[in-house]
């Protein structure tokens, strides 16, 4: 009897245990969600600070003064300055090219002879005029003798001949002087177009030269940058020094070089092609003593310019990497992410000046997050104490919040 009942009891007991386990599963099997894993992020606590704006632009180096050498007389080139080649330097008044001057020297001698003849003729007429005046008085005439008696027309004609001969001599001497072509300023040769032995005429291009006292860079400005620049546009302000903002010219042609210059002029109209305003920056004495240890600037070289702008007294700056789609950022508030729309006042390649949307003391997320939603729990990397603390309980807001906060637009 007992052997028959015992299996039945075991079966009933197993069934009861199974029923209890089914209706009361272990806590780990009840489907309770585990605590959400927090994303570790780097943050920057925002603060107001003065900021000096520097506007970046690009341009091409060009000489302020550039000339085309043209002879004023004709002749054969008989001598060239050894420095009259592309890249050669020269001083003001230095002779660059010499033409055959023998014909012009002969013209000077001929003009001198003509002048001597004219002066001789004038001396003879002056003597005749004086003799006529003496004869007039010797004949007992009173008063001033008439001009015809004094040979005034002939005397004036002789004087005119002398003046004409003097002018002809001056022209002959000037043409002789022009056979020696001299530099109008200290400069450098850009290129040459003639060589020794070549016969040139008036108007033949000999070469291109430019002055080395000043180099210029024409710089375009974006419209968004104009509000943060003070440009030299004063007109007839008596007693005031012209304002010329500093500009740093950066050249990377051979190695990084820096040149200090000034913005000296603002163009009076918007460029029709680019629809931008241009300014003119100058670099003084680019080949002087201070430039000896640097790679000289090259005409036609493209350079980068940093123009000194205004100073914003209370600026809120954030790195560009923290801005998403150019319109919003993420902040850490009470241990969770919050999306915040921002308005950018000014921006360069690395940072942005915020006009609206952020305040001093906000914790800006610097870590790239990708697609996340507001309310996602986060942990400030290496700075748990950076989370806000409840002054009543003495615990962080993160430990008091069971559920993530909702997204804030």
Secondary structure, DSSP 8 states (H G I E B T S, - for coil): -HHHHHHHHHHHHHHHHHHHHHHS--GGGS--------EEE-EEE---EEEEEEEEEEEEEEESSEEEEE-SS-EEEEEE-TT-STT-EE-TT-EEEEE--HHHHHHHHHHHHHHHHHHHHHHHHHHHHHHHHHHHHHTT--S---TTTTTHHHHHHHHHHHHHHHHHHHHHHHHHHTTEEE-SSSEEEEEE---TT-EE-TT-EEEEEEESSEEEEEEEE-GGGGGG-------S-TT------EEEEEE-SSS-EEEEEEEEEE-SS--TTT--EEEEEEEE-TTSGGGTTS----TT-EEEEEEEEEEEEEE-EEEGGG-BTTTEEEEEETTEEEEEE-EEEEE-SSEEEEEES--TT-EEE-S---S--TT-BEEETT-GGGS-B-TTT-SBHHHH-SS------
